[in-house]
Amino acid sequence: MRPGLGGTPRPDSVPFQPWAKAVYEHRSSTYSRDSPLVACKPAPGPSFFNAPGFEIVDVPEMKSIFILNIAGPHSWRVIYTDGRAHPKGDDLHPTFLGHSIGKWEGDTLVVDTVGFNEKQWAVGAYPNTSQLHLTERISRPSLKTLAYEATVDDPGAYTKPWTARFTITEATSSKWIPGGEMFEYICQDADR
C-alpha cells in the first residue's frame, strides 16, 4: 500500500507561525530534491506511511506493535503497549522516529509520540521542531480499509494543533493487496 499524504490539509488551513510558513513554502518548491526521504532518511508519523509498502505487526507477548516500512532506510517503529510513560528530561533522547506509546480505544490504536529530532519531516514539507507531540489514530473498519489520523501539536512551529488524515479503501489508488508481501526496496544515498 502507498497512501502518500493525500489527507494533509491545505496550507492556508494550517496555523503556521510565520517562520514555519516560510520554511514550508521553500520546502514545497524543493521537495523532490531536499526531502530527507530522498536522502534515504527515516520519517515519523504520516511521512512514515509514504513508503512503497508497510506492515503493522502486533506482538502481544512483547506488549509492542511494530510498524515496518520498506522505504529507503528500511525503518521500523516500536509502539510500546505495556503502559509505560514517555522518558522525561535527559532520559528522552531525540530521534528520527521519536518515542511511541500506544493504547487501544475500542478498535482504534492511539499512538502518542514525543522526542523527535529536527532532522526529519514528519508531515511532508511541513516543518516541525523538537517540541513536536504527535498523536496518531489507526483503525481498520473493515479488512480492506485502513483509516489514519495524525494530530500535530508543535508550539515551536504552529499556533495551535492541526490534523492530517487519509483512508485507504478498495476505491483509492493505494489498496490492501490480498496475499501481498513486503519486498526488497533499496534506496541509494548518492551524494548526501
C-alpha positions in Angstrom: 0.0 0.0 0.0 1.2 3.5 -0.6 -1.1 6.2 0.7 1.1 9.2 0.2 -0.1 12.3 2.0 -3.5 12.8 0.4 -5.1 13.8 3.7 -2.8 16.7 4.5 -4.8 20.0 5.0 -4.3 22.9 2.6 -1.5 25.2 3.7 -3.9 28.1 4.2 -5.8 25.9 6.8 -2.6 25.2 8.8 -1.9 27.5 11.8 1.7 28.3 10.9 4.0 30.6 12.9 5.5 33.0 10.3 8.9 31.3 10.2 7.3 27.9 9.7 5.2 29.1 6.8 8.3 30.4 5.0 10.1 27.1 5.6 7.0 25.2 4.3 6.9 27.3 1.1 10.6 26.8 0.5 10.4 23.0 1.1 7.4 22.7 -1.2 9.4 24.2 -4.0 12.4 21.9 -3.5 10.7 18.8 -2.1 11.9 16.3 -4.7 15.5 17.4 -4.1 15.6 18.3 -0.4 13.2 15.9 1.4 15.0 13.7 3.9 13.2 10.7 2.2 15.2 11.5 -1.0 18.4 11.1 1.1 17.2 7.7 2.4 16.5 9.1 5.9 13.6 7.8 8.1 10.5 9.9 8.7 7.9 9.6 11.5 4.1 9.9 11.5 2.3 10.4 8.2 5.6 10.5 6.3 6.4 7.0 7.6 3.5 5.7 5.6 4.8 7.3 2.4 6.8 4.1 1.7 6.1 1.8 -1.2 4.6 -0.6 1.3 4.2 -1.1 5.1 3.1 -3.7 7.5 1.6 -3.3 11.1 2.6 -6.2 13.3 1.0 -6.7 16.8 3.2 -8.8 19.1 1.1 -9.2 22.3 3.7 -11.3 24.2 6.2 -8.4 23.8 3.5 -5.8 24.6 4.6 -3.9 21.5 3.3 -3.1 18.0 5.8 -2.8 15.2 5.2 -0.7 12.0 7.6 -1.8 9.3 8.1 0.0 6.0 10.2 -0.8 3.0 11.3 2.7 2.2 15.0 3.6 1.8 16.2 3.2 5.4 14.1 0.0 5.9 12.7 1.6 9.1 10.5 0.2 11.8 8.7 1.9 14.6 8.2 0.3 18.0 5.0 1.3 19.8 5.1 0.2 23.4 1.7 -1.0 24.7 2.8 -2.1 28.2 1.5 1.0 29.9 4.9 2.8 30.3 5.2 6.6 30.2 7.5 8.5 28.0 11.0 9.1 29.3 11.4 12.5 30.9 14.2 15.2 30.9 17.6 13.9 30.0 16.3 10.3 29.7 14.4 11.3 26.5 16.8 11.1 23.6 15.5 12.8 20.4 15.5 10.5 17.4 14.1 10.5 13.9 11.0 8.4 14.9 10.6 9.6 18.5 9.4 7.5 21.4 6.0 6.0 20.9 3.5 4.5 23.4 0.1 3.2 22.4 -3.2 2.0 23.7 -6.4 0.6 22.2 -9.6 2.7 22.3 -12.0 0.1 21.1 -10.8 -0.9 17.6 -8.5 2.2 17.2 -4.8 2.1 18.0 -3.9 5.5 19.6 -0.2 6.2 19.3 1.4 9.1 21.4 4.9 10.1 20.3 7.4 12.6 21.6 11.1 13.0 21.5 11.8 13.9 17.8 14.9 15.4 16.5 14.7 18.1 13.9 16.4 16.2 11.1 13.2 14.7 9.6 10.0 16.0 8.1 7.1 14.3 9.9 4.3 15.5 7.6 5.5 16.1 4.1 7.1 19.6 3.7 5.5 20.9 6.9 8.3 21.8 9.4 8.4 20.6 13.0 10.6 21.3 16.0 11.8 19.1 18.9 8.6 20.2 20.7 6.5 18.1 18.3 3.9 15.9 20.1 2.2 13.6 17.5 -1.0 11.7 18.3 -1.9 9.1 15.7 -5.2 7.1 15.4 -5.1 4.0 13.2 -8.1 1.7 12.7 -9.4 -0.9 10.2 -13.1 -0.5 10.0 -13.1 -3.4 7.5 -10.5 -5.9 6.1 -9.7 -3.7 3.1 -9.9 -0.3 4.8 -7.3 1.4 6.9 -8.1 4.8 8.4 -5.3 7.1 9.7 -5.4 10.4 11.5 -2.4 12.4 12.9 -2.7 15.4 15.2 0.3 17.7 15.1 0.9 19.6 18.3 4.1 21.6 17.9 4.1 25.0 19.7 7.5 25.7 18.2 6.1 25.8 14.7 2.3 26.3 14.9 -0.1 28.5 16.9 -2.4 25.5 17.6 -2.7 21.8 16.9 -3.9 20.6 13.5 -4.8 17.3 11.9 -4.0 15.3 8.8 -5.9 12.2 7.7 -6.2 9.6 5.0 -8.2 6.4 4.4 -7.1 3.5 2.2 -10.0 1.6 0.6 -10.7 -0.6 -2.4 -11.5 2.6 -4.3 -8.3 4.6 -3.5 -5.1 4.4 -5.6 -3.4 2.8 -2.5 -5.1 -0.5 -1.7 -5.0 -3.5 0.5 -3.1 -6.2 -1.5 -4.5 -9.7 -0.7 -1.6 -12.0 -0.1 0.8 -9.1 -0.5 4.2 -9.4 1.0 7.0 -6.9 1.8 9.6 -6.8 -0.9 13.1 -5.6 -1.1 13.5 -1.9 -1.9 16.9 -0.3 -1.9 17.4 3.5 -1.6 20.6 4.8 -3.0 22.2 7.6 -1.0 24.3 9.0 -3.8 25.6 12.5 -2.9 24.3 13.1 0.7 
